[in-house]
Amino acid sequence: MFWHEERSSVSATINIASFLLINKMKAINRLFDDLKLALPRFSAKV
């Protein structure tokens, strides 16, 4: 019984970690997309 609860808490932790990781990856990808859009304008100004 204890082992089962332990495993479920571990899987829950893994789920939360993967969820946060995916959100972070999405945010980083969005940031890179913004940079790709901004770089040509920036280089055009310079």
C-alpha positions, 0 to 999 in steps of 0.5 A: 500500500505504501509503495503504491502511494509512493509511486503515485506521488512520484508519477504526479511529480513527474507529470508536474515537472514535464508540464512545467518543462513543456510550458517553459519550452513553449515560452522559449520557442515564442521568445526565439520567434520574437527574436527572429522577427525583431532581428531583421528590423534591428539590423535594418535600423543599424 
